[in-house]
Amino acid sequence: MQFTNAFLVTSFLVFISTVSGASVNYYNSKEATCGGSPSLEYRNLGCNTCVDPPGDWWGAEVFDIDSDQRISMHNEDNCTPASQVGQWYGNTCATAGNTALRSVWIACAGQRL
């Protein structure tokens, strides 16, 4: 029994150490989006997370995620459902339209609408 518990704990720790979190870059100009230097960076984010920096952003890039993770971008704070302006699966980069981006939702893998 002790061997089994020790094996499970070790396996869990190895699994946790190999999982990396999502990353989000925000851009303050449409021209820099997806090719220039980001104005704000977030790293090692968990899933089912709303990334909501202050201010208006003209582009956002989400990466270091699975191809089955849903991303939605919003033109209001707090990732409200009514403010969604785009939805993708997997790594993506998007430029804002006529209204600036305000927040990005990163779902856990397998959560589809």
Sequence and secondary structure as in RCSB ss.txt:
>XXXX:A:sequence
MQFTNAFLVTSFLVFISTVSGASVNYYNSKEATCGGSPSLEYRNLGCNTCVDPPGDWWGAEVFDIDSDQRISMHN
EDNCTPASQVGQWYGNTCATAGNTALRSVWIACAGQRL
>XXXX:A:secstr
 HHHHHHHHHHHHHHHHH   EEEEEESSTTTTTTS  SEEEEEE SSEEE  SS BSEEEEESS TT EEEEES
SGGG GGGEEEEEESSEEEE  SS B EEEE  TT   
